[in-house]
Amino acid sequence: MTKTQPTKHKAVAFFLSVLAAFAFPTVVAMTAPVAHAEEDDGRPKIVVPRRGGREIFSEHCVLCHKYDGRGGPSEGGWGADLRQTALTRDQLIVIITYGREPKGMPPFKDLLEAEKIETLATFILDDLRLPELKNN
């Protein structure tokens, strides 16, 4: 082992620690939710984004509709394939809110706020529905 190898290892370790010190805050800032202001009687109102659709879906829907929305056999019977839904956003909001009990879909009006139900409906249409069906 030569005398330059320990120095080389120290230099690499120092470089990596400096890189981590600058990179970590940047990554955190890039992934943090962004608040935006809306005008309300001339004064800005700060609006902080709520939980995203994937998080709400993962907590309340995956048991029946599976992670990717394909549905299938589940606790309540047969979960619908949300990737192929022909429902509009408004129809999804009504179904999520009041359920379809004869088909095994429970109502979520007592579990989720209206804003979260709207976020969930948007997530289903924008992120789960198959690309070839999005323009229909």
FENLIN-V258191 format. One record per run of one state. SS is the DSSP state (~ for helix, > for strand, _ for the rest). FROM is the first residue (numbers start at 0). LEN is the number of residues. Records with the same first field share a line. If there is no record, write none. Layout:
SS: FROM-LEN, FROM-LEN
This chain:
_: 0-2, 31-4, 40-2, 47-5, 60-1, 65-6, 74-2, 79-2, 84-4, 98-1, 103-1, 105-8, 128-2, 133-3
~: 2-29, 52-8, 61-4, 81-3, 88-10, 100-3, 113-15, 130-3
>: 35-5, 42-5, 71-3, 76-3, 99-1, 104-1
